[in-house]
Amino acid sequence: MRAVVADRYGPPDVLHVRDVERPIPKKGEVRVNVHASSVTRSDCGFRSAKPFISRFFTGLRRPRRTVVGTEFAGVVETVGADVTGFSVGDEVFGFRGGSNAEFVCVPGSGAIAHKPVGMNFGEAAATCDGASIARACLKKVELREGKRILIYGATGAIGTAAVQLAKATGAHVTAVGNTQNLDLVRSLGADELIDYLTEDFTKNGQTYDVVFDAVGKHSFHRCRASVKEGGAFIETDLGFLWHVPFLALATRWIGSRKVNLPVPVYSKEDVLHVKELIEAGRYRAVIDRTYPLEDVVEATLYVETGEKTGNVVLTVSPTA
Ligand SMILES: NC(=O)c1ccc[n+]([C@@H]2O[C@H](COP(=O)([O-])OP(=O)(O)OC[C@H]3O[C@@H](n4cnc5c(N)ncnc54)[C@H](OP(=O)(O)O)[C@@H]3O)[C@@H](O)[C@H]2O)c1
């Protein structure tokens, strides 16, 4: 099968499209014929081994799993022993390492579900990473009607997911983006918009129960005055010299404002939750660009600009 392979850690040009052995489903797994996948900031982190700590999960000296990619949408082609709930021909989507390939094996009990009705393979493939990370971020702060959240960087994969997930809880959402994307963020359900090119939210006197920096561009120090007492600041990046994990620990005991750093789990529950929202018309994947699998290096270079709007899709099969 064709797959995107990285035999070592490094820049985007370590990625090559090659023929590799088709994976064989183990007990409890299905094999999915992947129609579409994606390139995410998580994939870029794993490929470049940045931060270094990621090597403890992906292999110390070189990647243990050489086929890259994490999100997939496709059709179940083989059902292994002891799998319930999936049959050959089912259209599915989810999150699984090694998904930038024509086939990927996924535990039936893992982060996989039937593709939402009415969603195409490209959109479905670009759903799970941003939604799972945003969900991990929001879980800790228990949003509900009457709560106010500000989402900074509302136009990235995590930001577009966070606006929609926060809105679904009934909270009041203020989204911060640039001039050209404000219509997009409004269409995702944001109640208020701030253009970061013309307004600094940290200086407008407004306060929020939660300030969520979805692009790792702010700091607790700069946003502190915008967070209500008893509120929380959420960061997606570890920060310089891992100061965010340190702050997350310290603010458990010190001060009235908490700092949260998410640890996404990418569970079936995450996939089912977002599927339910999609089918209820309350969530959609924002797609910026779509590339064929062969152009994975170009797609990755674009993702690494840090300027994509939403998600970047890789088409694996022409039907995607
Ligand atoms: N904790 C985790 O497990 C985890 C996993 C994956 C990623 N991450 C981190 O989470 C962050 C977001 O990931 P992502 O995939 O959502 O990012 P992304 O899609 O690459 O974010 C790009 C978006 O951020 C906006 N942006 C860039 N600079 C900005 C600024 N100074 N102010 C406001 N918006 C700005 C861009 O809009 P413009 O057009 O305005 O530039 C663009 O729409 C990254 O820092 C990534 O490293 C964390």
The ligand as an SDF file (V2000), in Angstrom:
LIG
                    3D

 48 52  0  0  0  0  0  0  0  0999 V2000
   -1.4520   20.2170   23.9040 N   0  0  0  0  0  0  0  0  0  0  0  0
   -1.4870   19.4290   22.8250 C   0  0  0  0  0  0  0  0  0  0  0  0
   -1.6790   18.2210   22.9280 O   0  0  0  0  0  0  0  0  0  0  0  0
   -1.3060   20.0400   21.4570 C   0  0  0  0  0  0  0  0  0  0  0  0
   -1.4770   19.2320   20.3330 C   0  0  0  0  0  0  0  0  0  0  0  0
   -1.3630   19.8240   19.0910 C   0  0  0  0  0  0  0  0  0  0  0  0
   -1.0520   21.1680   18.9830 C   0  0  0  0  0  0  0  0  0  0  0  0
   -0.8220   21.8920   20.0990 N   0  0  0  0  0  0  0  0  0  0  0  0
   -0.4700   23.3180   20.0120 C   0  0  0  0  0  0  0  0  0  0  0  0
   -1.6780   24.0350   19.9330 O   0  0  0  0  0  0  0  0  0  0  0  0
   -1.4960   25.2060   19.1660 C   0  0  0  0  0  0  0  0  0  0  0  0
   -2.6050   25.3250   18.1530 C   0  0  0  0  0  0  0  0  0  0  0  0
   -2.6470   24.2240   17.2800 O   0  0  0  0  0  0  0  0  0  0  0  0
   -3.5700   24.3320   15.9940 P   0  0  0  0  0  0  0  0  0  0  0  0
   -3.3830   23.0800   15.2150 O   0  0  0  0  0  0  0  0  0  0  0  0
   -4.9290   24.7490   16.3610 O   0  0  0  0  0  0  0  0  0  0  0  0
   -2.8250   25.5590   15.2860 O   0  0  0  0  0  0  0  0  0  0  0  0
   -3.0010   26.1010   13.8370 P   0  0  0  0  0  0  0  0  0  0  0  0
   -4.2300   25.5500   13.2070 O   0  0  0  0  0  0  0  0  0  0  0  0
   -1.7060   25.9450   13.1260 O   0  0  0  0  0  0  0  0  0  0  0  0
   -3.2200   27.6650   14.1630 O   0  0  0  0  0  0  0  0  0  0  0  0
   -3.1470   28.5380   13.1420 C   0  0  0  0  0  0  0  0  0  0  0  0
   -4.1170   29.6760   13.3790 C   0  0  0  0  0  0  0  0  0  0  0  0
   -3.6260   30.4760   14.4510 O   0  0  0  0  0  0  0  0  0  0  0  0
   -3.8190   31.8220   14.1160 C   0  0  0  0  0  0  0  0  0  0  0  0
   -2.7600   32.6660   14.6500 N   0  0  0  0  0  0  0  0  0  0  0  0
   -1.4440   32.6290   14.3510 C   0  0  0  0  0  0  0  0  0  0  0  0
   -0.7890   33.5790   15.0280 N   0  0  0  0  0  0  0  0  0  0  0  0
   -1.7110   34.2290   15.7770 C   0  0  0  0  0  0  0  0  0  0  0  0
   -1.6470   35.2980   16.7040 C   0  0  0  0  0  0  0  0  0  0  0  0
   -0.4930   35.8870   17.0180 N   0  0  0  0  0  0  0  0  0  0  0  0
   -2.7690   35.7010   17.2660 N   0  0  0  0  0  0  0  0  0  0  0  0
   -3.9540   35.1010   16.9830 C   0  0  0  0  0  0  0  0  0  0  0  0
   -4.0820   34.0920   16.1190 N   0  0  0  0  0  0  0  0  0  0  0  0
   -2.9650   33.6530   15.5210 C   0  0  0  0  0  0  0  0  0  0  0  0
   -3.7020   31.8530   12.6170 C   0  0  0  0  0  0  0  0  0  0  0  0
   -4.4950   32.9160   12.1720 O   0  0  0  0  0  0  0  0  0  0  0  0
   -3.8470   34.1860   11.4430 P   0  0  0  0  0  0  0  0  0  0  0  0
   -4.3280   34.0780   10.0540 O   0  0  0  0  0  0  0  0  0  0  0  0
   -4.4210   35.3080   12.1970 O   0  0  0  0  0  0  0  0  0  0  0  0
   -2.3450   34.0860   11.5660 O   0  0  0  0  0  0  0  0  0  0  0  0
   -4.2480   30.5230   12.1600 C   0  0  0  0  0  0  0  0  0  0  0  0
   -5.5950   30.5650   11.7880 O   0  0  0  0  0  0  0  0  0  0  0  0
   -0.1080   25.1020   18.5380 C   0  0  0  0  0  0  0  0  0  0  0  0
    0.7160   25.9800   19.2500 O   0  0  0  0  0  0  0  0  0  0  0  0
    0.2830   23.6780   18.7400 C   0  0  0  0  0  0  0  0  0  0  0  0
    1.6700   23.5350   18.9260 O   0  0  0  0  0  0  0  0  0  0  0  0
   -0.9730   21.3740   21.3240 C   0  0  0  0  0  0  0  0  0  0  0  0
  1  2  1  0
  2  3  2  0
  2  4  1  0
  4  5  1  0
  4 48  2  0
  5  6  2  0
  6  7  1  0
  7  8  2  0
  8  9  1  0
  8 48  1  0
  9 10  1  0
  9 46  1  0
 10 11  1  0
 11 12  1  0
 11 44  1  0
 12 13  1  0
 13 14  1  0
 14 15  2  0
 14 16  1  0
 14 17  1  0
 17 18  1  0
 18 19  2  0
 18 20  1  0
 18 21  1  0
 21 22  1  0
 22 23  1  0
 23 24  1  0
 23 42  1  0
 24 25  1  0
 25 26  1  0
 25 36  1  0
 26 27  1  0
 26 35  1  0
 27 28  2  0
 28 29  1  0
 29 30  1  0
 29 35  2  0
 30 31  1  0
 30 32  2  0
 32 33  1  0
 33 34  2  0
 34 35  1  0
 36 37  1  0
 36 42  1  0
 37 38  1  0
 38 39  2  0
 38 40  1  0
 38 41  1  0
 42 43  1  0
 44 45  1  0
 44 46  1  0
 46 47  1  0
M  CHG  2   8   1  16  -1
M  END
$$$$
